[in-house]
Amino acid sequence: MAINIGSPCNTALLLFILYSVQKIVFPSASPPKEIPHEFRNGYSWLPKYHQPTVLFKTYTPKTLEPFHGNDNGRILLAIDGTVFDVTAGRNFYGPNGMYGNFAGRDASRGMAKQSFDAEMLTPVDQPLDKLTDLQPDEIENMKGWIEHFSNKYIICGKLVENDAV
Amino acid sequence: MALSVSNLLVTDDLTIFLGLIAGTVFLLRTFYRPQPLVHPILLGRQSEVARVRNPGESAVYRNYGTGLMNRFPIRPHKDVQVLSDLLRPDQDSQRTLWNTKISNAALQDRVASFGTGILRLAGLRSQESNVLILLNDCIEFLIADLALSSHSIPSMTLTAPHLLSPILDTHPPSAIITQAEFLPTLLELIYDAGEEGKHHTIIVVGEPSHSVMASVASKVKILVWADVEREGFKVEKIMSPLPKPADVFSVSFFSDSNGQIQGTQLTHANVTAGVAAIHALFPVSSMLSTLDTIISSHSLGGTYGRAVAYTALFEGASFATMTSSKLFRIDEVTVKQDVADILSAQLHAIPSATILFLKPSHLETLVDAILREAKKSFLLNAFAWRHKIADIAEGFVSKDTLWDRLVYDGARARVIGEGAGTVRTVIVGEGLLPAKVVMPARVALSCPVINALTHPAVVGPVLATNALDLQNFTKLEESANHSLALVGPPTVSIEAKLLGVDDTAIEEGGEDPTGTLNVRGPPVTRLLAGDEMDTSASGYVNVHAGESAVDEDAWTNLGVRIKVHTNGSFRVVA
């Protein structure tokens, strides 16, 4: 059998073999130009963004009110001076949710009395509800809700009086 | 046309032959790639980040393995509550500590004898006296530490020799333990301090010379260590009530970055948490065991060195330290931290070292020496380097490859000596490692190199890289002008946050948070209050070995500027 590498198939195969062997014997030793943002694209990779974090802010009833979620924005509500980010519970606290009244408002009284009526809310331009007329068991109930919210949602701020800021 | 197409596709036996070779080569290239030691997806999320952050601060970061919800591991084993529990009674194998081959039971006996002896002969009282340990690293240091802690007598240690005279002034001890060589220097200092009527008791390790003994003043009582141990051995052992994990058993004095002298109180819980943290540095496939030999360049007077020594004790490994960790010398020589220093630890009667705890200068000189030796076989080294770098780029490194056998094993043996083949992990701490040393170190040592951030106020490492992390960010480091290597995420029992970050930059989302590192967690010790240290003339500041009220919310500012990358690993920035 004459060694006839002249035929195109053989040439192609030979070139392929030479190329692969070259890659095995002389592997590339320079790091990639760009740091990949996916682990599939390279071993030395970095995610593109940091994990999102929420800045702990001080809210007043007026500044809390815009976060009612009607505009697909964040939904916040406050219980006993602690503001929770309940955007994850849009089904409950969004505009069409069962508890939609609470979005953007101080829900302390409603949580204590286990009621979602509008009369549980104080208007935003008035001082915060002092909750002095609540019974001990209602205070207990409210604390239980605070516990539930702390576990399920993010605490992202505190609520103070309108003129305290 | 048909003719030319069939001419093009003419095949013969050679084609089949070449086709088989091509197929084999292709399969080789595709499937014989080295597997990364740790999956890169895990390296993209090394810290668990809190969802909320306070203004001016970054979020709180914890190790991803610990998570935000879980409690910190505070002991390496559930039965280890106080320091003496670190000597496990169920381990009965002998191991060598410096030059002494000893088992846990025998060591426990020596500790009990010394404890009893020192209580009887030096007149110390539990919870009222305190002892200054001025020993270079040796087994007597550990025996003294364990004995004093079991009798609730707080000990004091120094991290640098120049702290001795200020501490003798501000915190005069009831007794001092020192070496025979250092005794004349110590006596000079005591006489210079010249407090009339103050009695000193000094316990000397080794045999003090007759001339020194003759010059001892009447107010100083000298006891020889061997006598103290013998005294305690022959009488019935004094049992003291068991200390509680939150009791302070030692105070370590160090000078911070401003030159101020600070003291930090170590509790039993701090040390057990530090041992757990060091234990967690090692991946499950290569954990510490009794077969290991640990050599350390960190002196036992500091918190990190103590954590390393107690880890060795707990794991039943052999242990020795290097010459540069000796603090109390009579000559003015500063030992250079280089390869000779590393080899000095091997001069002890320990088996060949497997785990090295080094400082950055040790690593730099070691890697330089190994690569220089490797370059002597010029052509092979060019291939070997290239292949090693290509393997590391895939996330794999090993000491068993062809290139190690051809080039690097020989180079390592010429530098480190016979024991070069046993080194299996290197941990760098107590210093700042330059970024450009990292890749050469991985090639030269071909074993996990862990870069850790340490601080005198924390027992054990604060931040440490993943042992199997081989990522290479040299392009990023060059473009952003980072000169120091990554130090990884917080260790398993530390939570960290940065103060003084730029809120607007972070909210925009483009910037990495940069600020001052603050930490909290079981291994973080409580500093002695600042004003206690400043009063040098007014009175005797007593260090009580009692319940130290741990302020759960207190963060300790370590004073290091840190930047956090998107994958949760930290980097020290200037």
Chai-1 contact restraints between the chains, C-beta under 6 A:
chainA,res_idxA,chainB,res_idxB,connection_type,confidence,min_distance_angstrom,max_distance_angstrom,comment,restraint_id
A,M1,B,D13,contact,1.0,0.0,6.0,A-B,restraint_1
A,S7,B,V10,contact,1.0,0.0,6.0,A-B,restraint_2
A,P8,B,L8,contact,1.0,0.0,6.0,A-B,restraint_3
A,C9,B,T11,contact,1.0,0.0,6.0,A-B,restraint_4
A,C9,B,T15,contact,1.0,0.0,6.0,A-B,restraint_5
A,N10,B,L14,contact,1.0,0.0,6.0,A-B,restraint_6
A,N10,B,T15,contact,1.0,0.0,6.0,A-B,restraint_7
A,N10,B,L18,contact,1.0,0.0,6.0,A-B,restraint_8
A,L13,B,L18,contact,1.0,0.0,6.0,A-B,restraint_9
A,L13,B,G19,contact,1.0,0.0,6.0,A-B,restraint_10
A,L13,B,A22,contact,1.0,0.0,6.0,A-B,restraint_11
A,L14,B,L18,contact,1.0,0.0,6.0,A-B,restraint_12
A,F16,B,A22,contact,1.0,0.0,6.0,A-B,restraint_13
A,I17,B,I21,contact,1.0,0.0,6.0,A-B,restraint_14
A,I17,B,A22,contact,1.0,0.0,6.0,A-B,restraint_15
A,I17,B,V25,contact,1.0,0.0,6.0,A-B,restraint_16
A,S20,B,V25,contact,1.0,0.0,6.0,A-B,restraint_17
A,S20,B,R29,contact,1.0,0.0,6.0,A-B,restraint_18
A,P27,B,A390,contact,1.0,0.0,6.0,A-B,restraint_19
A,A29,B,R386,contact,1.0,0.0,6.0,A-B,restraint_20
A,A29,B,I389,contact,1.0,0.0,6.0,A-B,restraint_21
A,A29,B,A390,contact,1.0,0.0,6.0,A-B,restraint_22
A,P31,B,N472,contact,1.0,0.0,6.0,A-B,restraint_23
A,P31,B,T474,contact,1.0,0.0,6.0,A-B,restraint_24
A,P31,B,K475,contact,1.0,0.0,6.0,A-B,restraint_25
A,I35,B,L476,contact,1.0,0.0,6.0,A-B,restraint_26
A,F39,B,P40,contact,1.0,0.0,6.0,A-B,restraint_27
A,F39,B,I41,contact,1.0,0.0,6.0,A-B,restraint_28
A,F39,B,G44,contact,1.0,0.0,6.0,A-B,restraint_29
A,Y43,B,P36,contact,1.0,0.0,6.0,A-B,restraint_30
A,Y43,B,P40,contact,1.0,0.0,6.0,A-B,restraint_31
A,Y43,B,E394,contact,1.0,0.0,6.0,A-B,restraint_32
A,Y43,B,G395,contact,1.0,0.0,6.0,A-B,restraint_33
A,S44,B,Q471,contact,1.0,0.0,6.0,A-B,restraint_34
A,S44,B,N472,contact,1.0,0.0,6.0,A-B,restraint_35
A,L46,B,T566,contact,1.0,0.0,6.0,A-B,restraint_36
A,L46,B,N567,contact,1.0,0.0,6.0,A-B,restraint_37
A,P47,B,G44,contact,1.0,0.0,6.0,A-B,restraint_38
A,P47,B,T566,contact,1.0,0.0,6.0,A-B,restraint_39
A,P47,B,N567,contact,1.0,0.0,6.0,A-B,restraint_40
A,H50,B,T566,contact,1.0,0.0,6.0,A-B,restraint_41
A,Q51,B,V49,contact,1.0,0.0,6.0,A-B,restraint_42
A,T53,B,R53,contact,1.0,0.0,6.0,A-B,restraint_43
A,T53,B,A59,contact,1.0,0.0,6.0,A-B,restraint_44
A,V54,B,V52,contact,1.0,0.0,6.0,A-B,restraint_45
A,F56,B,V52,contact,1.0,0.0,6.0,A-B,restraint_46
A,F56,B,N54,contact,1.0,0.0,6.0,A-B,restraint_47
A,I154,B,R51,contact,1.0,0.0,6.0,A-B,restraint_48
A,I154,B,V52,contact,1.0,0.0,6.0,A-B,restraint_49
A,C156,B,V52,contact,1.0,0.0,6.0,A-B,restraint_50
